Amino acid sequence: MRSENLLIIIPAYNEEGRVGQVVRDVTSTLPGADVLVIDDGSADNTAAEAVQAQVLEGQLELFLVVLAGPAQERAQPKFA
């Protein structure tokens, strides 16, 4: 992490059309901040768009966490 003072956390679920712009807006407004995008198992290309925004910004360190979401957890069979 580059900044010891500021971490911006962006939760995202099916935000393909918006997450890239949000990442770009954050990095232009807060250029020293680290950005954490948490993708909660999106069915669209949210994660890919977040990565694309990171590539375009260059100076950004992007930490992308992809989760399966609560429905995925509930769908898993439980064995005792």
C-alpha positions in Angstrom: 0.0 0.0 0.0 1.3 3.4 -0.9 -0.6 5.5 1.6 -0.6 4.7 5.3 -3.3 7.2 5.9 -6.1 6.6 3.4 -7.8 3.4 2.1 -10.9 3.8 0.0 -13.2 0.7 0.0 -15.6 0.4 -2.9 -18.2 -2.4 -2.6 -19.4 -3.5 -5.9 -22.1 -6.0 -7.1 -23.0 -5.9 -10.8 -21.5 -2.5 -11.3 -19.9 -3.1 -14.7 -21.1 0.2 -16.1 -20.0 2.3 -13.1 -17.1 0.8 -11.1 -14.4 2.0 -13.6 -15.6 5.6 -13.4 -15.8 5.5 -9.7 -12.2 4.2 -9.4 -11.1 6.9 -11.8 -13.0 9.6 -9.9 -11.4 8.4 -6.6 -7.9 8.4 -7.9 -8.2 11.9 -9.5 -9.7 13.3 -6.3 -7.4 11.5 -3.9 -4.3 10.6 -5.8 -2.4 9.2 -2.8 -5.1 6.9 -1.7 -5.2 3.1 -2.0 -8.3 1.6 -3.4 -9.9 -1.7 -2.4 -12.7 -2.9 -4.7 -14.7 -5.7 -3.2 -16.7 -7.5 -5.9 -19.3 -9.7 -4.2 -19.7 -12.3 -6.9 -21.0 -10.1 -9.7 -22.5 -11.9 -12.6 -21.3 -9.2 -15.0 -17.8 -7.9 -15.8 -17.4 -5.7 -12.7 -14.0 -7.2 -11.7 -12.7 -6.8 -15.3 -13.8 -3.2 -15.4 -12.1 -2.5 -12.1 -8.9 -4.0 -13.3 -9.1 -2.0 -16.6 -9.5 1.2 -14.6 -6.4 0.3 -12.6 -4.4 -0.3 -15.8 -5.5 3.1 -17.3 -4.7 5.0 -14.1 -1.2 3.5 -13.7 -0.4 5.1 -10.4 -3.2 3.2 -8.6 -2.7 0.1 -6.5 -5.8 -1.9 -6.8 -6.7 -4.6 -4.4 -9.5 -6.7 -5.9 -11.4 -9.1 -3.7 -13.9 -11.3 -5.4 -16.4 -12.9 -3.1 -19.2 -15.4 -3.8 -22.0 -13.6 -2.0 -24.4 -15.0 0.6 -26.5 -16.9 -1.9 -23.4 -18.9 -2.9 -22.8 -19.7 0.7 -26.3 -20.8 1.3 -26.3 -23.0 -1.8 -23.4 -25.1 -0.6 -24.4 -28.4 0.9 -23.6 -28.8 4.6 -22.4 -32.2 5.8 -22.1 -33.0 9.5 
